[in-house]
Amino acid sequence: MEHLSLSILGASSAIPLSNRSPTAQFLGIGNEFFLIDCGEGTQVKLRQHRIGFGRIKHILISHLHGDHFYGLIPLLTTMQLLDRHAALHIYGPKKLEELVRHQLDLTESKIIYPLLFHTLDPDRKTCIFENKHLEVHSFPLRHGITCFGFLFQEKPLPRKMLKEELEKYDIPVAEIRRIKAGSDWIDANGNRIPNEELTEASAAPMSYAYCTDTLPVKHLHRYFKGVDLLYHEATFLSSEKDRALQTNHSTAAQAAEIAEICKAEQLLIGHFSVRYKDFHGLLAEAQSVFPKTLIAGEGLHFSLDRKSRELKIERENSYRA
Amino acid sequence: MEHLSLSILGASSAIPLSNRSPTAQFLGIGNEFFLIDCGEGTQVKLRQHRIGFGRIKHILISHLHGDHFYGLIPLLTTMQLLDRHAALHIYGPKKLEELVRHQLDLTESKIIYPLLFHTLDPDRKTCIFENKHLEVHSFPLRHGITCFGFLFQEKPLPRKMLKEELEKYDIPVAEIRRIKAGSDWIDANGNRIPNEELTEASAAPMSYAYCTDTLPVKHLHRYFKGVDLLYHEATFLSSEKDRALQTNHSTAAQAAEIAEICKAEQLLIGHFSVRYKDFHGLLAEAQSVFPKTLIAGEGLHFSLDRKSRELKIERENSYRA
């Protein structure tokens, strides 16, 4: 994929309102798609965003507070009703599998497709998924109960062959792969042509980090640094700093400080308390610390272009909330 | 209450769509309010209908298929977040309490307000709630798993004193209650004035029966007869009669036959399969058997006046689905 794409299916905090849904995001990166958290009603939000359930192979659950997972079992049973056969990977805290299996058993719900649970390590940064293009890591957050952040990081692309050099030195096609991987070229006269002369760097890999729910974690930069996009919760304004501390959440200013420390390119904030009727104050507070902050608004679709590094924002058409 | 009021929060079948929500109804009758079934997202539907959560003291769950109860635990935890103190009564199949408590325990969710479970009897019609104005009964339906219908029935009101007779015979106020309850009056000359001459009948009590999900139950008339309003599922058209049988559901024609047998005044049908893009065919099929049939459309509010027996239908303003 030439783009990293992120759809905000919900970004509210614990109490759902008619126009504010609990947390869920749909991420496309490195040829894979991830559903991150799955609050109540996520399956309906997926439909509103016209995201086919068949595209979902991985679901990541940050923690076992209802506003982050109540939509999971409903989605799993709908997938069964829709006759899914493909395996589904679910990553989350230890008790998640017990919770899901117990409820499916009690209600005599049969899930025929393979349901593969991956229990995350609450103590350290861990690689939880890897393919040719991508690595996904989980890392611990601080939220009173076991809670995970996630880092999605493309692998570097091989260098790109310069077409004019290819012709100039009459390099056989069979050699290209080796040169792209970094080798120099020895021509017919025994001259070494350095790799830098033959190739150019590909666009840098793209990355996304997801951090909710959490107190500000000062050492977060040990888990990732310089991500293109960081989503960090900002449940409260600084004026409610004590309340944030009591409830294991962050303020908008704290989220911005974390973005600064982690040298993120762009910060998205969300998970606002329902006490805030609009989000101008939260945005202003974060931007005063970290200017490149945006609201992760429900129904928004962010897309980052690999080459231009331009972040495009669209509102989902069918979205009427 | 001079009215029976019924809000359709959701009336779709198992697979939710953006504009069709799983089953939930909010009923007001005999000075009480009941939430009947609680599919995923019911708390948001309650908000769209501007129904305060504090009004809910009784939740009835017909059966443990997800589209009828997935919204229950989310609603219970939101009530806790909103600092509820009042007791909440939950009526449902045997395993419901275990399911709820297990999930609340696993997620370390504390519910402080009293949560009182009432396990229903799957074998017979049973009175599950009674007060001065009202009786509520559960009765068994046929749906493959344990499933209940519910009957809400006002108690008859006392006869009404005729004011002109009161004056004519100079009846003391202290005697009115006895006469309203049915006594005759002996005047100063020892003449017996029969009760029928002194009083008139109050408007008949109102009643509502709720039957979903179920195969047609031919003996349903043994549980109730002559209700003002009957909600009966009608998942399929008759052309899908075999599918209805396989999946333990009813067709629109079967729902209408049941209304006929039970001598309902008015039939509401719902729980339509998502295969039907519009409901004209289902309505026509039911009306050909039982003309007084209406669609229990999501976002509709039915209200029945005790005196005129007129059924008014309004669409909830804030409802945008």
Boltz contact constraints between the chains, C-beta under 6 A:
constraints:
  - contact:
      token1: [A, 14]
      token2: [B, 81]
      max_distance: 6.0
  - contact:
      token1: [A, 15]
      token2: [B, 78]
      max_distance: 6.0
  - contact:
      token1: [A, 15]
      token2: [B, 81]
      max_distance: 6.0
  - contact:
      token1: [A, 16]
      token2: [B, 44]
      max_distance: 6.0
  - contact:
      token1: [A, 18]
      token2: [B, 44]
      max_distance: 6.0
  - contact:
      token1: [A, 18]
      token2: [B, 47]
      max_distance: 6.0
  - contact:
      token1: [A, 18]
      token2: [B, 48]
      max_distance: 6.0
  - contact:
      token1: [A, 40]
      token2: [B, 74]
      max_distance: 6.0
  - contact:
      token1: [A, 41]
      token2: [B, 41]
      max_distance: 6.0
  - contact:
      token1: [A, 44]
      token2: [B, 16]
      max_distance: 6.0
  - contact:
      token1: [A, 44]
      token2: [B, 18]
      max_distance: 6.0
  - contact:
      token1: [A, 47]
      token2: [B, 18]
      max_distance: 6.0
  - contact:
      token1: [A, 48]
      token2: [B, 18]
      max_distance: 6.0
  - contact:
      token1: [A, 64]
      token2: [B, 107]
      max_distance: 6.0
  - contact:
      token1: [A, 66]
      token2: [B, 74]
      max_distance: 6.0
  - contact:
      token1: [A, 66]
      token2: [B, 77]
      max_distance: 6.0
  - contact:
      token1: [A, 70]
      token2: [B, 74]
      max_distance: 6.0
  - contact:
      token1: [A, 74]
      token2: [B, 40]
      max_distance: 6.0
  - contact:
      token1: [A, 74]
      token2: [B, 66]
      max_distance: 6.0
  - contact:
      token1: [A, 74]
      token2: [B, 70]
      max_distance: 6.0
  - contact:
      token1: [A, 77]
      token2: [B, 66]
      max_distance: 6.0
  - contact:
      token1: [A, 78]
      token2: [B, 15]
      max_distance: 6.0
  - contact:
      token1: [A, 81]
      token2: [B, 14]
      max_distance: 6.0
  - contact:
      token1: [A, 81]
      token2: [B, 15]
      max_distance: 6.0
  - contact:
      token1: [A, 95]
      token2: [B, 106]
      max_distance: 6.0
  - contact:
      token1: [A, 99]
      token2: [B, 106]
      max_distance: 6.0
  - contact:
      token1: [A, 102]
      token2: [B, 102]
      max_distance: 6.0
  - contact:
      token1: [A, 106]
      token2: [B, 95]
      max_distance: 6.0
  - contact:
      token1: [A, 106]
      token2: [B, 99]
      max_distance: 6.0
  - contact:
      token1: [A, 107]
      token2: [B, 64]
      max_distance: 6.0
